[in-house]
């Protein structure tokens, strides 16, 4: 359907006699096709971007067709030549079909966006509140984010913020559930590996023995993934602490070789915290807070 709209549009634009209109139209098509292709890499935004791209391309085809036909196409009694004609009604029917197909997705995205915005506003209020009021606002924010993902399951931001709010409430089970749903949709979502590792480690702290080790091993995978792609001091410190806890759990279970390997990984990450050279005031402050903790931990591990 998209190609059936794009082909006559390109044909008309290629034959236009106006250089400015040709360049503008060509730029619009290239930009819109770029949007469409880039949206394929991000599964959550494929519907709204696809709808916008298709609608604008169709509108462009219709606009160019009408202008070119009105200006250059000869009367029916004369020989046909020059700019090719386009069945505008066919193109309009294509647009209508696309709109009918995409409308439910667009409406769902809009409703989800409204719930997400409400959740973000409530979450901001919770960050300024204290005690029971803070918990009440976080629960209200969670309800908004839950409604958003129920309406549009691919709404990535709501999954991420839902995990954050549940973490603030100390609800580790739902925190993990939210982050795992997000990972299933978009494994490359920013900061997700670190947050998931922290959630797994929090779950491990409620357990003992082999169950604790199992959760810490589960945390190890996203933790190392986060450390490989991040230089944020606080994030690296969380990763190193998780690996140190895993080494301690291995020691308690008598798994010496695994304990040595986990301890070596923790030392490497702590060294990375100390070698970090911040370039912004925010990261400089984080680095100053993290460095003493890393030095103390290294003193105990070495």
SULPEVEN-V485983 format. One line per field, one symbol per residue. phi: phi as a letter, one per 30 degrees, with the letter a starting at -180 (. if undefined). Layout:
phi = ???
This chain:
phi = .dddddedddddddcdccddddddddddddddddeddddddcedcdddddddddddddddddddddddddcbdddedcddaidddbddddddddddddddddeedddddddddddddddddddddddccbhddddddddddddddddddddbecddeddddddddddddicddddddddddddddbdcdeideddddddddddddcbbiddddeddddddddddddddcbcdedddddddddddddddddeddicdddddddddddddddddddddcdcbddddddddddeddddddddddc
